[in-house]
Amino acid sequence: MPKRIRWIDYGKGFAIFLVIIGHVALGSLESQNFDGIDVVILRYILEATYAVHTPVFFALSGYFFKPIGRISMIGSRVLKRLTALMGCRYWI
């Protein structure tokens, strides 16, 4: 089993935490139970978290990107990724 890279795991955990904070801020904002400065703070939290968490996930996944050596390998790479995403890697 390959050894895990701790800073990647910490980065993913941080990004997941930001997703949770963003969803809480969005739900709180849409509930309309807040007014005045609270709405401004919620909007700031919402925009700050949504501006950061997606780029963090993309950067961390790009760290593990392996370039394709030949054009003919694109089909097999796409099929491999799709089957892994669908949870059916043992079908093929």
N, C-alpha and C positions, 0 to 999 in steps of 0.2 A: 504494500500500500504506500503510495507516495506521501511524503511528508508535507503537511499543510504549511502555508506561508501565513504567519500570524498577522502581519500588517494588512494583508488582503482580507482576512476574516474580520479584523477590527474595522476596516473601512466599510465592508458590507454591513456589519452591525450598526455602524454610525449612519449609513444611508437608510437602513430599515427604520432606525429610530426617527430620522427626519421624515420619512413617509408617514409614520404614525402621528408625529407632531403636526404635520401638514393636514392630515385628515381630521384630526381633532379641531384644529383651527378653522378648517372649512365648515365642519359641522356646527361649531360654535357661532361662526359668522352667519350661516344660513338659518340658525334658530331665531335670529333677530331678538335675542334677549339682552343684547348689549347695545350701548349707544355712546356717543361722544368719543373720548379718547380710547376707550376699549375697542371700538371698531377699527380705529387707526392702527392700534397695536396688533390686533388680529390679522388685519390685511398685511401688515409688514411681516409678521411671522409666516403667514401663508405664502407670500411672494418669495421670501428669503428661502424657505425650505424647498419650495417647488423649483427654484432656480438652481439649487445645489444637488438635490438627491439624484436626479436623473443623470447629470454629468458624472457624478461619482460612480454610479453603476456602469456607465459606458467606459469610463477610464479603467476601472478594475477589470472589466471583461476584455478590454483591449490589451491588457497586460498579458493575457493568455492566448492571444490570437496567433495562430500559426499560418503563415502565408502558404498558398497553394503553389506547388512547384510547376505544374503543367496545367494547361487549360482543360485537358481531358479529365482531370481529377475533380472538376467542379461538380459534376453530377453525383459522384459517389459521396462527396463531402456534404452536399445538400441532403441527400437521402439519409445519410448517417445522422445529421443534425435533426431532421424531421422525425425520424424514428425515436431518437433519444427524447425529444420534446413530448412526443405522444406517449412515451412510456412503453413502447413496444420494441425494444431493441433486440428481443429474442425471436421476433417474427421472421426476420430476414436471415 
